[in-house]
């Protein structure tokens, strides 16, 4: 989830932030109870999202969950302090008894750069250097580090997580990001939010080649996909979800110069060969299995709160995803 704030269709008012956060914790708790493997929360610094610091939400969730892995989706590492990122996630790891993860990315939104005093002209260099520092912090309790864009560090960094934290790399579709993740031997998750999934197959193939060429163990390879998803009891969920989803796509699209989002575009994306995983249990299960076979995925991340659907509908979607979709996918993949 990104913590989208829903908009009342009658008044045009956004949902109260306090209520959204309360609902969010309840939704994560349910995801744990229905047996889902991992939960990720995004980082944004905008009026339409409630979460600016994923670690605070994850720390709260750690106290009401027992099994689910808790991670960011994503941590905008380029505009963050890697020392603070490590310390915060180490704290979540201690609270959750070893369930914290980090998913680091450069960020598709750049509002955090001016907010924290970073120059977007250093977009790539900031991420490269800060990722190197984060990985070193994760591996070594006492470090002696010097970079170009971050002050030198010497000494201990506390607290320490229970173990080395899993660090995933989030990729939007650039070969340079794929190469970096594979070269470092880090798990990769690609965001699929438009187009035919088959168009992304070369990225996964490129990752595998670079990963093995750099001497990493293929048995430890982890590949994920992040896609917009919403599950209902029957296909009528497509109609109810379209209103909130299309409004969000319209708002974001207007900022980026995209054409108006249409129902025809929505339906095409839901169909076979589309990027949208919206429908009943069988339809969503079938699409996940298709991309799992296409890419060799070890993880599928269903982004379920796009547009801020009502809490009751989100809870039902999570329940169905955990009790129906996930078991069916696990069974099918396990029987191959």
C-alpha positions, 0 to 999 in steps of 0.5 A, spaced: 500 500 500 501 507 499 496 509 504 492 513 499 487 518 502 480 516 499 476 522 496 469 523 498 465 523 491 460 528 494 464 533 498 470 532 494 474 532 501 480 527 502 479 522 508 482 524 514 489 522 515 488 520 522 482 515 520 486 512 514 492 510 519 488 507 523 484 503 518 491 502 515 494 498 521 487 494 521 488 492 514 496 490 515 493 486 521 488 482 517 493 481 512 497 477 517 491 473 520 489 471 513 496 468 511 499 473 507 507 473 506 509 480 506 506 487 507 510 493 504 508 501 505 510 506 500 513 513 502 511 519 499 511 527 501 504 529 498 497 531 500 494 525 496 498 519 501 498 519 508 505 515 509 511 519 509 515 515 513 514 507 512 518 505 518 513 508 523 507 505 520 511 498 520 513 499 527 506 500 529 504 494 525 510 490 528 506 490 535 499 487 532 502 482 527 506 475 528 508 472 522 508 477 516 514 480 513 514 488 514 517 492 509 518 499 505 515 499 498 519 503 497 524 507 501 526 513 497 534 512 498 536 517 494 533 523 499 534 519 505 540 518 510 542 511 510 544 511 517 537 513 519 534 508 514 538 502 517 537 504 524 529 505 523 529 498 520 533 495 525 528 497 530 522 495 526 526 488 526 527 488 533 520 490 534 517 484 529 522 479 532 526 479 525 521 480 520 523 487 517 525 488 510 527 494 506 526 495 499 530 501 496 528 505 490 530 512 486 523 514 487 518 515 481 516 522 485 521 527 486 518 531 491 522 529 497 529 531 493 527 539 494 524 537 501 530 535 504 535 539 500 537 534 495 539 536 487 535 532 482 541 533 478 544 528 482 539 523 482 543 517 480 549 518 483 545 519 490 542 512 489 548 509 488 553 512 493 547 511 499 545 504 497 553 502 498 553 505 504 546 502 506 549 495 504 555 496 508 551 498 514 547 492 514 554 488 514 558 491 519 557 494 526 563 498 526 564 502 519 569 506 516 566 510 510 567 516 506 563 518 500 563 524 495 555 526 497 555 523 504 559 525 510 564 520 512 562 516 518 567 512 522 565 508 528 559 504 531 552 504 528 546 502 533 541 499 534 543 492 530 538 488 527 537 481 529 540 479 522 542 482 516 536 485 513 533 483 506 534 489 501 530 489 495 531 493 489 525 496 486 526 498 479 521 502 474 524 499 468 531 502 466 536 497 464 541 501 469 537 499 475 536 492 473 544 491 472 545 494 479 541 489 482 543 483 479 551 485 479 550 486 487 546 480 488 540 483 491 533 481 490 529 485 485 522 487 484 519 491 478 513 495 478 508 493 472 503 499 472 502 499 464 503 495 458 503 488 456 507 484 461 511 480 456 515 487 454 518 486 461 521 479 460 528 482 457 529 485 464 528 479 468 532 475 463 538 481 463 538 480 471 539 473 471 545 473 466 548 479 470 546 475 476 550 469 474 556 472 471 557 476 477 558 469 481 552 469 485 548 463 487 542 462 482 539 458 488 538 464 492 535 469 486 529 472 488 525 476 483 518 480 484 513 484 481 509 489 483 502 491 480 495 494 481 490 489 484 484 488 487 479 482 488 472 481 489 467 476 490 465 476 483 467 480 476 462 486 479 468 489 483 471 491 476 465 496 476 466 499 483 473 499 483 473 503 477 471 510 480 476 510 485 482 507 480 480 512 474 480 518 479 487 517 481 490 515 475 487 521 472 490 526 477 497 523 477 496 522 469 494 530 469 501 531 473 505 527 468 502 529 461 498 523 460 492 522 456 485 522 460 484 515 463 478 511 460 474 505 461 476 502 455 483 503 457 481 500 464 478 494 461 484 492 456 489 492 462 484 487 466 484 483 460 489 477 458 496 481 456 494 487 461 497 490 467 491 490 471 490 485 476 482 486 478 477 481 478 474 475 482 478 470 485 479 466 479 481 471 474 486 474 479 489 468 480 490 466 473 493 472 471 498 472 477 500 465 475 501 467 468 506 472 470 509 467 475 511 462 469 513 468 464 518 471 469 520 466 474 517 470 480 518 468 487 514 474 490 508 478 487 506 484 490 499 486 490 498 494 490 491 494 493 489 501 495 490 505 489 485 511 489 483 510 496 478 505 496 473 504 502 476 501 508 470 495 508 472 494 501 479 494 502 478 489 508 474 484 503 479 484 498 485 483 503 481 477 505 480 474 499 487 475 496 489 471 503 484 466 503 483 464 496 488 467 491 494 466 495 493 459 497 491 457 489 497 460 487 502 457 492 498 450 490 499 451 483 506 453 483 508 448 488 505 442 483 510 444 478 
